[in-house]
Amino acid sequence: MYKNMTLNGYLNRLAAKLPVPGGGSSSALCACLAAALVSMVVNFTLGKPKYSKYDKSLRAILEKSEALRGEFLRLVDLDAVAYKSKDPRNALNVPFMVARLCLEGIKLCPLLIRQGNINLISDVACAAVLFEAGFSSACVNVRINLIKIDDKRFSRGVRKELNQKGKIVRRIRDQVEERVGKIIRG
């Protein structure tokens, strides 16, 4: 559906007076961009003698970021399908998955600050910020769908999980920005 569109085509649909794509799909796309940046940093690092001692770790990061990128791209489309189903639990599942996966993605960023090509350190910070943005916007979509769910225990559990994960995501983003800031300032 959207993953095979041009970027301009997707953005035109997003801007149009259409029910989908919307916030859920765009939060997945935001996270997809973050994962792609992580992959780019690793790809520019691998094969450089200065970073060869991190080769195994970098390859593991690349494998994870590429898996996340594929999953986020799948969720860009799946969010529209879930929205059309008119089932609040269905509509909640996709952004909830985006939020969970953003946490997994942002965890890759601190490793890249230490092991990645120093010339791409700002891209690591951008990835962290985009993961946080994907997480936060996905949370908004989860919470709006929770309003329509009568199961209070379920809703409390979801809110609690998002709050806990949100603290971790923000802490990691802060750490990444602080470390990158120190490197940039010299």
C-alpha positions in Angstrom: 0.0 0.0 0.0 2.1 3.0 1.2 5.5 1.4 1.4 5.6 1.2 -2.4 4.5 4.8 -2.9 6.9 7.6 -3.6 7.7 9.8 -0.6 5.8 12.6 -2.3 2.8 10.3 -3.0 2.6 9.3 0.7 2.9 12.8 1.9 0.2 14.0 -0.5 -2.1 11.3 0.9 -1.1 12.2 4.5 -2.0 15.8 3.8 -5.2 15.1 2.0 -8.7 14.9 3.5 -8.5 11.2 4.0 -8.9 9.0 7.1 -5.7 7.1 6.4 -2.7 7.5 6.5 -2.7 9.4 9.7 -0.8 9.8 13.0 -0.3 6.0 13.5 1.1 5.5 10.1 3.4 8.5 10.3 4.7 7.5 13.7 5.8 4.2 12.2 7.4 6.0 9.3 9.2 8.3 11.8 10.6 5.2 13.6 11.5 3.7 10.2 13.6 6.7 9.4 15.4 6.4 12.7 16.2 2.7 12.1 17.5 3.6 8.6 19.8 6.2 10.1 21.2 3.6 12.5 21.8 1.3 9.6 23.5 4.1 7.6 25.9 4.9 10.5 26.8 1.2 10.8 27.3 0.8 7.0 29.7 3.8 7.0 31.6 2.3 10.0 32.0 -1.3 8.9 35.3 -1.9 7.0 37.1 1.1 8.5 40.3 -0.2 10.3 39.8 2.3 13.2 36.5 0.5 14.1 37.4 -3.1 13.3 37.4 -4.2 16.9 33.7 -3.4 17.0 32.9 -5.4 13.8 30.9 -8.2 15.4 28.9 -5.7 17.6 28.3 -3.4 14.6 27.0 -6.3 12.5 24.6 -7.3 15.3 23.4 -3.6 15.4 22.9 -3.6 11.7 21.0 -6.8 11.7 18.7 -5.4 14.5 18.2 -2.0 12.8 17.4 -3.6 9.5 14.9 -5.9 11.1 13.3 -2.9 12.9 13.3 -0.9 9.6 11.4 -3.7 7.9 8.9 -4.0 10.8 8.3 -0.3 11.0 7.7 -0.2 7.2 5.2 -3.0 7.6 3.5 -1.1 10.4 3.1 2.0 8.2 0.7 0.0 6.1 -0.8 -2.1 8.9 -1.9 1.0 10.8 -4.3 1.9 8.0 -5.7 -1.6 7.9 -6.2 -1.5 11.7 -7.9 1.9 11.6 -10.3 0.7 8.9 -11.3 -2.3 11.1 -13.1 0.1 13.5 -12.1 -2.2 16.4 -10.4 -0.1 19.1 -8.2 -3.0 20.3 -7.1 -3.6 16.7 -6.4 0.1 16.2 -4.4 0.2 19.4 -2.2 -2.8 18.6 -0.2 -1.2 15.8 0.9 2.0 17.6 1.5 -0.1 20.8 3.9 -2.2 18.7 5.5 0.9 17.3 6.1 2.2 20.8 7.6 -1.0 22.0 9.9 -1.3 18.9 11.0 2.3 19.3 12.4 1.4 22.7 14.3 -1.4 21.1 15.6 0.9 18.4 16.7 3.7 20.6 18.7 1.2 22.7 21.1 0.8 19.7 22.0 4.5 19.8 24.3 4.6 22.8 26.3 1.7 21.4 26.8 3.6 18.2 28.1 6.7 20.0 31.0 4.5 21.3 31.5 2.2 18.3 30.3 4.1 15.3 32.1 6.4 12.9 32.7 9.7 14.7 31.9 11.6 11.5 28.3 10.4 11.7 27.7 11.1 15.4 25.1 13.7 14.7 23.1 11.1 12.7 23.1 8.9 15.8 21.5 11.8 17.7 19.0 12.3 14.9 18.1 8.6 15.1 17.5 8.9 18.9 15.3 11.9 18.5 13.3 10.3 15.7 12.9 7.1 17.8 11.6 9.3 20.6 9.2 11.1 18.3 8.0 7.8 16.9 7.5 6.5 20.4 5.7 9.6 21.6 3.4 9.9 18.6 2.6 6.2 18.8 1.7 6.6 22.5 -0.8 9.4 21.6 -2.5 6.9 19.2 -2.6 4.2 21.8 -4.1 6.5 24.4 -6.8 7.8 22.1 -7.9 4.2 21.4 -7.8 3.3 25.1 -10.7 5.8 25.6 -12.9 3.4 23.5 -12.0 0.3 25.5 -14.2 -0.6 28.5 -11.6 -3.0 30.1 -10.2 -0.7 32.8 -7.6 -3.2 34.0 -6.3 -3.7 30.5 -6.2 0.1 30.0 -4.3 0.7 33.3 -1.8 -2.0 32.3 -1.2 -0.4 28.9 -0.8 3.1 30.4 1.6 1.8 33.0 3.8 0.0 30.4 3.9 3.1 28.2 4.8 5.4 31.1 7.6 3.0 32.1 8.9 2.7 28.6 8.6 6.4 28.0 10.9 7.2 30.9 13.5 4.8 29.5 13.2 6.3 25.9 13.6 9.8 27.2 16.5 8.9 29.4 18.3 7.3 26.5 17.6 10.2 24.2 18.9 12.6 26.8 22.1 10.5 27.3 22.7 10.3 23.5 22.2 14.1 23.1 24.4 14.8 26.0 27.2 12.6 24.7 26.9 13.8 21.2 26.9 17.4 22.4 30.2 16.9 24.3 31.8 15.3 21.2 30.6 18.1 19.0 31.8 20.8 21.3 35.1 19.1 21.7 
